[in-house]
Amino acid sequence: MPGNPWRLVKGMCDDHQNDTPPDRGPVPHDRDRLMRPAPRFLQGGIPLPKSVLWMIVGLSLCAGVLGFSLGRDIAALSETEAIAAYATIYAQDTGGDISDCAAIPGNGAVWLIVRCGTGAAFRSYRVARDGGLVKGGGGPSA
């Protein structure tokens, strides 16, 4: 047999990293060869001024509070409030009565379809979940 095959493996294992093969010197770990040094700002070489840090914290808090409050207002919109709002618009535009309005559930982006008026002269409002009018749904219907 030309030599011990385990001698080569022994030099490459983590447990035997200080063993040196006779012809190559110490065997480096793969992570030492493949990794490059981290950028200087990640090593803590460039300090972040406290005023900038507090400004980032303050803006983040403001954005969070604003997002929470706007989301809560939209989520709290009830069907009754949406119907009443579009019934008021109908009454102002046509002079009709708000009791002439009723709503049915919509499909997809349309949350409610508010129909106001009687007979052939009625208006239909397609309302989104946020209370806005879905494009192409307002005004008189034919």
Residue frames relative to the residue before (quaternion, step in Angstrom):
aa qw qx qy qz dx dy dz
M 1.0000 0.0000 0.0000 0.0000 0.00 0.00 0.00
P 0.4524 -0.7399 0.4225 0.2633 3.61 -0.78 1.00
G 0.8040 -0.1692 0.1147 0.5584 3.65 1.04 -0.26
N 0.6066 -0.5482 0.4269 0.3862 3.53 -1.29 0.12
P 0.3413 -0.7626 0.5048 0.2171 3.69 -0.52 1.09
W 0.6182 0.5629 -0.3514 0.4212 3.62 1.11 -0.47
R 0.5288 0.6410 -0.4138 0.3719 3.58 1.17 -0.34
L 0.6657 0.4954 -0.3102 0.4639 3.66 0.97 -0.76
V 0.6566 0.4980 -0.3103 0.4739 3.58 0.98 -0.81
K 0.6184 0.5687 -0.3479 0.4162 3.58 0.99 -0.79
G 0.6786 0.4967 -0.2971 0.4522 3.62 1.00 -0.69
M 0.7121 0.4556 -0.2563 0.4687 3.61 1.17 -0.41
C 0.5629 0.6110 -0.3921 0.3950 3.62 1.17 -0.15
D 0.5921 -0.5757 0.4344 0.3596 3.56 -1.22 0.54
D 0.6412 0.5470 -0.3332 0.4227 3.58 1.03 -0.76
H 0.7796 0.2828 -0.1312 0.5431 3.58 1.12 -0.60
Q 0.1816 0.8363 -0.5042 0.1156 3.60 0.99 0.74
N 0.6743 0.4919 -0.3146 0.4521 3.60 1.09 -0.45
D 0.5072 0.6166 -0.4418 0.4091 3.60 1.23 -0.11
T 0.1876 -0.7954 0.5672 0.1020 3.56 -0.88 0.83
P 0.3934 -0.6740 0.5628 0.2725 3.55 -0.87 0.92
P 0.6303 -0.6001 0.3270 0.3684 3.59 -0.98 0.69
D 0.8024 0.3450 -0.1770 0.4538 3.64 0.98 -0.62
R 0.7650 0.4153 -0.2133 0.4436 3.67 1.11 -0.32
G 0.4809 -0.6416 0.4732 0.3650 3.64 1.00 -0.33
P 0.7562 -0.3580 0.2459 0.4895 3.61 -1.22 -0.22
V 0.3912 -0.7081 0.5414 0.2291 3.56 -1.06 0.81
P 0.3047 -0.7643 0.5325 0.1987 3.63 -0.58 1.05
H 0.5400 -0.5862 0.4883 0.3554 3.52 -1.24 0.49
D 0.5938 -0.5725 0.4203 0.3781 3.57 -1.15 0.52
R 0.6488 0.5279 -0.3383 0.4312 3.60 0.95 -0.77
D 0.6247 0.5279 -0.3487 0.4577 3.61 1.07 -0.57
R 0.6875 0.4754 -0.2806 0.4718 3.57 1.02 -0.71
L 0.7552 0.4364 -0.2156 0.4390 3.59 0.93 -0.88
M 0.6964 0.4667 -0.2857 0.4643 3.60 1.05 -0.60
R 0.2582 -0.7351 0.6046 0.1657 3.52 -1.09 0.76
P 0.6199 -0.5454 0.3795 0.4174 3.61 -1.12 0.32
A 0.5446 -0.6148 0.4648 0.3307 3.57 -1.15 0.67
P 0.6014 -0.5534 0.4203 0.3943 3.59 -1.17 0.50
R 0.6545 -0.5687 0.3354 0.3683 3.54 -1.15 0.66
F 0.6665 0.5096 -0.3280 0.4342 3.62 0.94 -0.80
L 0.6486 0.4907 -0.3266 0.4815 3.61 1.19 -0.39
Q 0.6446 0.5131 -0.3172 0.4697 3.56 1.22 -0.38
G 0.5574 -0.6198 0.3901 0.3911 3.57 1.24 -0.03
G 0.4158 0.7338 -0.4515 0.2911 3.59 1.22 0.30
I 0.7462 0.2818 -0.1774 0.5765 3.61 1.10 -0.62
P 0.2486 -0.7941 0.5329 0.1540 3.63 -0.35 1.13
L 0.3792 -0.6948 0.5662 0.2301 3.55 -1.17 0.69
P 0.4290 -0.7044 0.4878 0.2860 3.63 -0.66 1.01
K 0.5650 -0.6315 0.4163 0.3297 3.55 -1.02 0.80
S 0.6105 0.5512 -0.3659 0.4353 3.60 1.05 -0.63
V 0.6473 0.4962 -0.3171 0.4840 3.59 1.01 -0.77
L 0.6370 0.5295 -0.3272 0.4549 3.57 0.97 -0.81
W 0.6814 0.4749 -0.2919 0.4743 3.61 0.90 -0.88
M 0.6156 0.5318 -0.3518 0.4630 3.58 1.08 -0.64
I 0.6463 0.5054 -0.3165 0.4762 3.61 0.97 -0.80
V 0.6467 0.5103 -0.3159 0.4707 3.59 0.96 -0.85
G 0.6723 0.5062 -0.2969 0.4512 3.60 0.91 -0.92
L 0.6703 0.4855 -0.3009 0.4737 3.58 0.91 -0.87
S 0.6335 0.5254 -0.3305 0.4620 3.58 1.03 -0.73
L 0.6568 0.4993 -0.3106 0.4721 3.58 0.95 -0.81
C 0.6453 0.5144 -0.3236 0.4628 3.59 0.96 -0.83
A 0.6546 0.5027 -0.3131 0.4698 3.59 0.93 -0.86
G 0.6560 0.5163 -0.3122 0.4535 3.58 0.96 -0.79
V 0.6692 0.4874 -0.2980 0.4753 3.59 0.91 -0.90
L 0.6557 0.5067 -0.3155 0.4625 3.59 0.93 -0.86
G 0.6660 0.4997 -0.3036 0.4633 3.59 0.90 -0.87
F 0.6493 0.5152 -0.3145 0.4627 3.57 0.99 -0.82
S 0.6993 0.4733 -0.2918 0.4492 3.60 0.82 -0.94
L 0.6615 0.4856 -0.3221 0.4721 3.61 0.96 -0.76
G 0.6475 0.5152 -0.3168 0.4636 3.57 1.00 -0.75
R 0.6429 0.5196 -0.3200 0.4630 3.55 1.03 -0.77
D 0.6503 0.5173 -0.3238 0.4524 3.61 0.98 -0.80
I 0.6740 0.4792 -0.3006 0.4751 3.58 0.95 -0.84
A 0.6705 0.5001 -0.3035 0.4564 3.57 0.95 -0.84
A 0.6857 0.4922 -0.2849 0.4542 3.60 1.11 -0.61
L 0.4609 0.6799 -0.4579 0.3400 3.63 1.23 -0.07
S 0.2052 -0.7957 0.5608 0.1015 3.57 -0.71 1.08
E 0.6540 -0.5064 0.3853 0.4091 3.55 -1.27 0.32
T 0.6240 0.5547 -0.3334 0.4380 3.57 1.03 -0.81
E 0.6648 0.5004 -0.3045 0.4635 3.58 0.93 -0.89
A 0.6572 0.5073 -0.3132 0.4612 3.59 0.97 -0.82
I 0.6561 0.4972 -0.3127 0.4738 3.60 0.93 -0.85
A 0.6578 0.5129 -0.3133 0.4540 3.59 0.93 -0.87
A 0.6410 0.5289 -0.3292 0.4484 3.59 0.97 -0.79
Y 0.7230 0.4179 -0.2580 0.4858 3.60 0.85 -0.89
A 0.5805 0.5447 -0.3770 0.4735 3.60 1.15 -0.42
T 0.6323 0.5184 -0.3242 0.4758 3.59 1.04 -0.74
I 0.6331 0.5159 -0.3276 0.4750 3.60 0.99 -0.81
Y 0.6437 0.5212 -0.3146 0.4637 3.58 0.97 -0.87
A 0.6750 0.4980 -0.2979 0.4556 3.57 0.89 -0.94
Q 0.6640 0.4932 -0.3103 0.4686 3.62 0.99 -0.74
D 0.6923 0.4893 -0.2847 0.4476 3.61 0.96 -0.83
T 0.8208 0.2716 -0.1049 0.4914 3.59 0.87 -0.94
G 0.4412 -0.6796 0.4749 0.3434 3.58 1.14 -0.43
G 0.4525 0.6888 -0.4452 0.3501 3.60 1.29 0.18
D 0.5828 -0.5764 0.4531 0.3505 3.52 -1.36 0.03
I 0.5177 -0.6521 0.4494 0.3236 3.59 -1.02 0.73
S 0.5981 0.5673 -0.3694 0.4289 3.60 1.17 -0.35
D 0.5560 0.6005 -0.3929 0.4193 3.61 1.27 -0.06
C 0.6365 0.5512 -0.3162 0.4370 3.60 1.28 -0.08
A 0.0294 0.7536 -0.6561 0.0282 3.52 -1.19 0.74
A 0.2465 -0.7762 0.5634 0.1393 3.59 -1.22 0.41
I 0.1377 -0.7429 0.6481 0.0950 3.51 -1.29 0.57
P 0.5900 -0.5751 0.4094 0.3918 3.61 -1.12 0.47
G 0.3238 -0.7420 0.5568 0.1859 3.55 -1.13 0.70
N 0.4186 -0.6725 0.5432 0.2783 3.56 -1.34 -0.16
G 0.8274 0.2151 -0.1566 0.4946 3.58 -1.16 0.62
A 0.8382 -0.0979 0.1106 0.5249 3.56 -0.78 -1.09
V 0.6300 0.5185 -0.3288 0.4756 3.58 1.24 -0.39
W 0.2771 -0.7782 0.5479 0.1318 3.56 -0.63 1.19
L 0.7962 -0.0004 0.0539 0.6027 3.56 0.88 -1.04
I 0.1908 -0.7151 0.6512 0.1679 3.54 -1.26 0.48
V 0.1416 -0.7966 0.5863 0.0396 3.55 -0.44 1.28
R 0.0810 -0.7969 0.5986 0.0070 3.58 -0.64 1.17
C 0.0468 -0.8024 0.5941 -0.0314 3.51 -0.77 1.13
G 0.6770 0.4690 -0.3658 0.4335 3.56 -1.07 0.76
T 0.3393 -0.7240 0.5646 0.2046 3.51 -1.36 0.14
G 0.8143 0.2576 -0.1917 0.4835 3.54 -1.24 0.47
A 0.8011 -0.2694 0.2188 0.4876 3.54 -1.12 -0.76
A 0.6834 0.4537 -0.2829 0.4971 3.62 1.17 -0.45
F 0.3232 0.7227 -0.5544 0.2567 3.57 0.15 1.24
R 0.3012 -0.7214 0.5936 0.1909 3.52 -1.33 0.36
S 0.1773 -0.7771 0.5991 0.0765 3.50 -1.10 0.78
Y 0.1003 -0.7849 0.6110 0.0225 3.57 -0.84 1.05
R 0.1996 -0.7669 0.6014 0.1016 3.58 -0.74 1.10
V 0.1323 -0.8369 0.5311 -0.0013 3.56 -0.39 1.31
A 0.3455 -0.7202 0.5681 0.1980 3.58 -0.97 0.94
R 0.7002 -0.4875 0.3258 0.4075 3.58 -1.28 0.29
D 0.6806 0.4711 -0.2969 0.4761 3.60 1.12 -0.56
G 0.6111 -0.5752 0.3427 0.4223 3.62 1.26 0.07
G 0.5562 0.6145 -0.3912 0.4000 3.59 1.24 -0.15
L 0.5291 -0.6176 0.4875 0.3178 3.51 -1.31 0.44
V 0.3694 -0.7074 0.5562 0.2320 3.58 -0.86 0.96
K 0.5471 -0.6601 0.4090 0.3126 3.55 -0.81 1.06
G 0.7957 0.2790 -0.2313 0.4852 3.54 -0.97 0.94
G 0.6692 0.5374 -0.3020 0.4149 3.60 1.23 0.00
G 0.6472 0.5399 -0.3380 0.4188 3.62 1.17 -0.19
G 0.6813 0.5053 -0.3547 0.3933 3.52 -1.32 0.06
P 0.7202 -0.4371 0.3036 0.4451 3.54 -1.30 0.00
S 0.2813 -0.7424 0.5848 0.1664 3.53 -1.10 0.75
A 0.3429 -0.7400 0.5363 0.2173 3.58 -1.05 0.65
